[in-house]
Structure formats: C-alpha cells, structure tokens
Amino acid sequence: MKNETATVTGKTLINLGFRSGKWFKEAILYLNENQLTETEMMAYLEQFRQQPIQPLHETAIPFAVNIKADNDLETENINKVVETMEAVMKTPTVVSGAIMPDACPAGSVGTIPVGGVVVTKNAIHPGMHSADICCSVMLTDFGKADPKTILDAAHASTHFGPGGRERNDQYRFPAELLEAFEGNKILNTQNFIQLARKHLGTQGDGNHFLYVGRSAKTGNTMMITHHGSRGVGAKLFTHGMKVAERFRKEISPATLKQNAWIPYDTEEGQDYWDALQVIRMWTKENHICIHNKTAKKANATIENRFWNEHNFVFRDGDLFYHAKGATPLDKKYLPDITGPRLIPLNMAAPILMVEGTTTDKNLGFAPHGAGRNLSRTAHRKSKGTTPITEIFAEETEGLDVRFFSEEIDITELPSAYKNARNVREQMEEFELGKVVDEVLPYGCIMAGDWQKNAPWRKRRDKKKSNKI
C-alpha cells in the first residue's frame, strides 16, 4: 500500500541510518514525488548506503626501521622520520610498513617519508605515491662504446627543465600507448593526451638525471636515466587526491588529508588503478625513447636493458604496497623484470645493481638512493660564502658533469646527500639487497638551477631595466 500522506525529510533519512550528503535533496524529491512503500523506499535508498565511519588506529601499526644514525644530524633526521611514520601508521587501512636507510621527511607530520613503504588493505592512497608517479630508473648496456660519445649523444637526445617539447621536436607517440590512454575513463581527455605527447622524452628537474659510466664487472659502457611521469602523472595525482578526499570526508574524516584513500573495490578505485598502469607504461616508454635516440645518434649497439620503479603502488591480492622512494626487490611487484634492480647514490658514486629476497623487515624492498639529511635550503646555507664553482670543481673532480640549464645546482652535488658508504653498509646490515655489479661514474646530466634564468625572471628583469 502506497504511503500518500507521510512526507520524507532529511530527518527521515537520518533516522533510517543514512548520513547527510549532497544526495539528500535529489532522494527526498524522488521519494516524495513517487510516494513509495517502505520496502520500495529502502530498496531505492540502498544505492546511497555509505560505509561505516573508519576511525584511526588508537596506536600506530608497528613498522620496521631499517636505518641507524651515525651522527647527530642523522639522529635528528631519523627522529623526524619515525615521528611522521608513526602518524601515517594510524591510518585505518594500514597493516604494515617499513623505512629504509635513505629515509627523510617529505612534508608535515603524518606524510609518508621518502624511503617509506606503507602496506594498506583494499585501498590506494594517492598521497603515498605522490605526484611523481612511477619515478623510475632504466639502464642500457652499450657494450664497449666510448662513454663520452654516449654522453654527448644523450645530451642531444634528452630534455631537462620545466615544460615539454615543442611540436616539431616531439617524439613519436606509440599507437598502443595512445590506445591505452583512450581506453581509460580518467586519462581519455584531450588535456591528458596532449600532456603525454608533449612531455614524452623529457626528464624534468630536481634529482632526475642521465648518468653514464662503466660496469665494474664487464667494463661495458652503461647509461642510466632517472625520471618520473612528468606533467601527465602529476595531473593524475591531482585527480586521485580529489577522489580520495571525497571518500575521506564520508568514511574517515579523522584521517589526515594527505593519507586519504580510494577503496579499490569501487568503480573509482578500479579506474584509478588502471590509470596508474597506463602511466607506468608511459613512463617506461619515456625512458625507452631517450635511450633509443641516444643509441641511434651514437651509432651504438644495445646489448642489454632493464628498469624498475621506486615510487609507485604495487599490488599483491588485496594488499597495496605504497613505495615512496623504495626499490622493489620482490619479482612479484615487477611483471616485466629482466635484470637486477638499480640504486643510484649520488653523481660521484657508483650506481648499484642489486638483487634480494623478501623478509619481514624489508617487505620486499630496498632503498632507492642515498636520501638527504638537510633540506635544499639548509644545504645551501651550510656552504657559507664558498663560490659555487669552487664547490662544484671539488665535488665533481674527474667527472664530466653537465647541467642542462648551464647553471650549477649545488643542492644536487654529492654533499647534499647522505654518505653513500653508510647507506650501502646499512643495506647489507638490514638485508636490503645484495650488490651484484656497480656502474662506476664517468659523467651525468641534470637540469641544474633552471630557475636562475627562468622565463619569468627574464621578463621581470626586463621590466626593471626598462624602468631605469
């Protein structure tokens, strides 16, 4: 029998166990217009049934600490890392975690640190993989090619700094990659695809690099590139954080915004996971096109190639391993693994090739580099009034180190990072991978201090000079 007199209100829905939301207005209008029976009304409302509120864990889920201090600066850094990790580990979805020897804070307390691994159940946390989705390294073995020839060819093939390539300088966008973008609900927009085209063959700035050296084992010349997914990945991250925030407000408002998540068993979760795999595909292609162009320019033969991410989300059943700057050792995380994993330390140190097994403490991961004890600003201040050119000459002696912007960035010199020897020793102590070979440095290319002569600075200086 239809209920022709009772008017449904927001209070009615709240009394039925529903939480207030934007959908109330539409649902109330529909229910009052159609005068449903109680059974029909409940069947209709079931689509709006929200998940129960998920509170924070009362205490932090235990996590492995694969790092130790060698000095006061290290002690301060580790204390900060542990403090922020403890806050992260109170997130409702978290089941396990670990920090690596290269760990350092990456934001306010409660933000996953660099060198952190956080395992969650049925949840993808965009903030735990950050904007640089699929930051990764690729190695190509060029046999006995001359390292200078390779570095020169690479300099003419890559692109560092902000923005992307001009239209007439863009790399060919593979048809299968375009099909993958068009097949994903999130990435199938003109803006995403244009960014993907424009940024293909670019490496960005910061700690991203192109490194050339020789294998300690074979003497072969090897090139390693380090970069993430550029603007297209950053755009997906922004989308993911917005979706995660909507869920956070509904199901876990006590969770920190940076730790909001997208439930994997939702349509949004499936679409986001699929989009991450496409971005992974794009990033791998980004490495490949730079390596192949370098080989062509240098007339060099490619003898071997392998790669790995160190900033991504890896899935094992309903568990999601968020690696914020941590190198996967376990082969189950890498469907296309063809060789050892790569761990760079600094431009003057060897790049390590490692293999390893999963333990309760490493969760199947190793460090991704050397990490920092000081912020970029603090590192600059620590150099006092010593001329930049003098610092550069001392720290890169004997190496062919280039900055794409032609401006030295001292915050990327070896002294800006943790002691490479200590990181390597802690890898051995905590069973974080066995070194099977290393690439001894010849030279590298980085973005450099591109902001010093950035277009906006030039426009500002021009205005100032015109006023004089």
N, C-alpha and C positions, 0 to 999 in steps of 0.2 A: 504493500500500500504506500502511495506517494505521501510524503510529508509536505502538505500545502501551506502550512502556517508558520513553522519554525524558520527563522532567518539565521543563516550561518554567518558568524562573525569571526574575527581574529581570535577572540576568546574561546570560541567553539573549537577551533583547530588546536589551540594551545592545550585545552582541556583533554583533547584526544591524544596528546603526547607529541605534537609537532612543534618544532622551534620556528619562531618568527623569521620570515625571509621575504625576499622580493616576490616570490611566487604566490604569497598570500593573496594579493589583490586579484590576480587572474583566477586563482582557485575559488575564492569567495564568490566572485562574479559568476563563474561557471556553475557552481553548486546552487546558488540562489535562482539562477535562470532556469535550471533543469529540474529542480525540486526532486532530488534523488532519494531513494530509500537509504536507510542506514547502511545496508550491505553494499549498495551501489556506490554510496559516498566513500566508504572505506576502500573499496576496490580502486576508485578513481584517485584517492589521496595516496595510495601506496607508492606511486611513482615519485612522490616528494619525500618519502621516508628518509630521514637523514641518519647517518651513522652516529653512534653514541659519542659523546664528548670523550676524547682521549687525553687524560692528564699526563703531565710529565712524570717520569720515574722519580720516586722520592729521593733515591740516591743514584749516583752515576753508575751505569753499567761498567764493570771492570774492563780495562783495556791494557794491552801490552805496551811497555815502554822500552823500545829498542834504541836507547840513546843514553849517553852519560856525559857528565861535564868534566872538562879538563882545565877549566879556569873560571874566574868569577863571571866573565861575560857569558860563558856557556851556561853556568848555573842560573843566571838571571833569565836567559832565553828559555831554558828547559822549564823553569817555574811558570813562565807565561804560557808556554805550550800546554803544560799539564792543566793549568787553570782553565784555559779555553776549551780543552778537550773534555774536561770533566763536565762543563756546561753542555757541550754537544751531546755527551753520552746520557743525558737525562731526557733526550727527545724520545717520545713514546715508541717510535718504530725501531729504535736502535737495539741490536742484540749483541754486538761485539765491535772491537776496534783495536787499532794499533798506531803507534807513532814511530817514525824512522829516524836514523841519525841525522838526516838533513832537515829535521822539523824546525819550523819557525812560525810565529804568529802571522795571520793573514787578514786581520781585521779586529773588530771589537770582540770582547769575551763572549764565547758561545759560537764563534765562527770556526769551522774546521780549519786546522792549521795546514800550512804547506808541509808535506811529509806525513800526512794523516790518512788513515784508512778507517772508514766507518761502514759497518755492515748493518743493513736495515732489512726488515721483513715486509715484503709486498709493497715497497714504497721507493719512489725515485725522488731524490732531493736535489733539485737543480742547483741550489746554493752550495752543495757539497762537491759538485764538479766544476762550478764557477763558470765565468763567461768564456774562458779559453778552452772550450770543449775539445777533447781529443788532442791536447797538446802532446806531441809525439816526436820520435826520432827515427830517421831512416839512414841506413848505411849502404853504400855501393862500393864494391871492391873493383878497382880499375887495374888490377894486376901491377905490372911494372911501369905504369905511366909515370911521367915526371910530375911531382906534386905541384910545382909552380904552374905548369901547363894546366893542370886540373883547376887550381885556384883561380887562375886568370879566366878560364872558360866559365867557371861558376860565377865569377863576379859579373860577367856579361849576360848570365842567364837568370839570375835571381833578382829579387827586388825587395828592399827593406824600407821601413818607414811607414807613415800613415797612408791611408787610401789604397787604391788598387792601380791596375794598369790602364793606360789609355786604350781606346778601342783598337787602334792599329797595332798595339803591342801585346794584345791578349793571347793567351794560349788557347788552342782548340778545346772546346768543351765536349767531352766524350758523349756520344748519344746515349749510352747506358746510364751515365750519371744524370743526364737531363731527364731520362725516363724515371729514374729513382726519385728525383725531386717532384716531378709531376704526379707521381703515384702516392705521395704522402699528403694527407689533409692539411698539415701545418705548412709544409715547405712549398706547396704548389701555389705560389703567388709570384707576380712579376718582380716584386721587390727582392724576395729571397733569391730568385734565379738570377737576377741582374747582379746582385752582390756576389753570388757564387762564380759567375763568369768573370767579373772584374777583379776579384781577389785571387783567382787561380794563378799560381806561380809567384805568390808574394809571401813574405815571411814576417812582416810586422816589425815590432821593435822590442824593447826590454831585453830579456835574457835569451831571445831567439838568435840562432847563429847558423853559419855554414862553416864547417870545420874540415880541414884536410890534414891527413897525417899518414903514418906508415904502421902497418901491423907489426907488433913486436915478434910475432911468431913466423910470419912469412915474408916480411919486408914489403908487401904489396901496398900500393897507394890506395887510401880509402877516403871517401867523402861522407860526412855525416851532416844532415840538416836537422834543425830543431825548430818547430813552429806548431801552432795550433790551427784552429778552423777560421781564424780571422773574423771579418765582419759578419759572415753568414752564421758562424757559431755563436757569436755574441748576440745576434738577433734572436736565435732560437732560445738562448739562455733567458733573455728578457721575456719572451713568450712563456717559457716554462715557469719562471718566477711568478708571473701574474696568475697563471692557472693554479700553482701551488698555494698562493696566498688566498685564493677563493676557498680552497679546501681547508686551509688552516683556520680561517675565520669560522667555518662551520663545525669542524671536527676536533680542533685542538688550539683554541685561541691562546692558551698559555705557552705554546711553542714559540720560540724566537722566530721572527720573520725570515731570517737567513736560513733557518732549518725547516721551513715549510716543505711539504711533500705532496706529490701526486700519487694517489693509490694506483698501483699497477693494474688492479683488476677492474679499472674503469675504462670507458672509451678514451678519456683524456690520457690516461696512463699508457694505453696501448699505442695511441698515436704519437705520444712523446717519445716512447721507447723506439718506435720505428724511425722517427725523425733523427734520433741520436745515431742510429745505424747508418743513415744516409750521410750525416755529417762526418761520420767515421770514414765512409767511402770517399767523400770529397777530400778530406784531409790527406788520406793516403795518396790520392791522385795528385794533390798539390805537391807532395814530396816527389812523386814519380816524374812529373813533367819537368821539374828543375833538374833532377838527376839525368834524365834522358837528354835534355837540351845541352847539359854540360858535356856529356859523353860525345854528342854529335859535334859540338864546337871543338873539343879537344881531339877528335878522331880517336877516341879511346874505346877499348873493349870492356864491356861489363862482364865480370867474372862471377859475381855473386851479389845478392841484395837481401836485406831483411830489415824489419822495422818493429816498433812497438809503441803503444801509447803509454803515457804515465799520468794522464789527467782525464779520467773517464769513469763511467759506471759499468761494472761488469756483473753479469747475472749468473747465478747458479741456482736453478729451481726458483723458489720464491724469495731467495736472498739476493740482495743487491749490494755489491761491494763498491763503495764510493772511494776512489783513489784520488785524493787531491795532491798530486805530486808524489806518486809512488809507483814503482815499476812492477808490473805483474810478472811473477816467476812461474806460476802455475799455468800449464799449457791450456787448461780448460777455459781460461779467460781470453785466449787468443786463437780464434778459429783459423787464422791464416799464418800461424807462426812457422818460420822457415829457418830460424837460426837463434843464436843466443840473444839475450836482451842487452840493451845499451844504457850505460850510466855515465853521462858526462859530469865532470867535476869543476873545471874552470879552463879557460883558454890556453893556459900554460901547462896543464896536467893531462895525462892520458885519458882517453875515453875507455871505460871498462866494458868488456864483453863478459857477461855473466850468465850462469845457469844456476838453478837451485831447486829445492823441494819445499813443499808447504809444511809449516809447523804451526803449533798452537800460538806461537808468539808472532810469527811473521804473517800469518793468514794468507800466505801465497804471494807476498810482495817484498820488494827491496826498495832502497832509496831511489830517488830519481836524479839526484845530483848532490851538490855539496851544501846547498841551503845558505842562509845568511844568519849572522848574529846581530848585525846592525842594519837599520833601515838605510835606504839610499842617502837620505839627508844626513844621517848621523855619520855615515861613511865619508861623505864629502867633508864634513867638519873635522873628522879625525885626521885629515891630510894637512890641515892648517894652511899655511901660505905657500907650501911647496908647489912650484909650477906644474901644471897638468902634463906638459910634455916631458918633464923630468920623471914624474911618476910612471908615465906610460913607457918610457925608454927602459926604466929599471925593471918593470914587471913583465915586459914582453921581449926581453933581450934574446936575440937569436931566432925570433919568430917573425913570420910575415903576417902581422895583424892589421886588418883594414876595417875602417868604418865607412859604411855606405854613404853616410851624410857628410863624410870628410871632417867630422868633428868628434874628438875623443870623448867617450863616456867613461869616466873613471869608476862609475858605480858598477861596471861590468868587468873590471880588471880583477885579477886573482885575489887581491887583498880584500875585495868586497865580499868574498865567500868564506865559508868555514874552511878550516885546514883540511885539504884533500886527503892527507895521510891519515888523519884521525878518523874521517868518515870511512875510509877503506878498512881501517883496523876494527872499527865497530861493526862493519858489515860481517867481518869474519867472526867476531866475538858473539854476535847475536844470530848467526847463521842466516844471513840475509843475501845469500848468493855467493857462488864460487867464481872467481875470475878465471876465464879460460883463455883470454887473449886481451890485449890492450892496443889502442891506436895511439901511437906516440905523436905529439903535435908537430906539425910543420907551420900551419898558419890558419887564420879564420877570418870571417867577415861577420860584422854585426851592424845593426842600424846606426849606432853612435848617438850622439846628442843632436838628433834631428830638430829638436825644438829651438835650438840656438838660432837657426836660420829658417825657422818655420815661416810659411807664407804670411800668417797673421802678424808675426813680428816685423817682417819686412814692410808690410802695409802701415803698421804703427810707426815704424822709424821714418818712413817716407813722409807721413803726415807731419811728424815732428820737425823734420828738416824743412818742409815747405813753410812752416810757421816761423822759422827763424829768419 
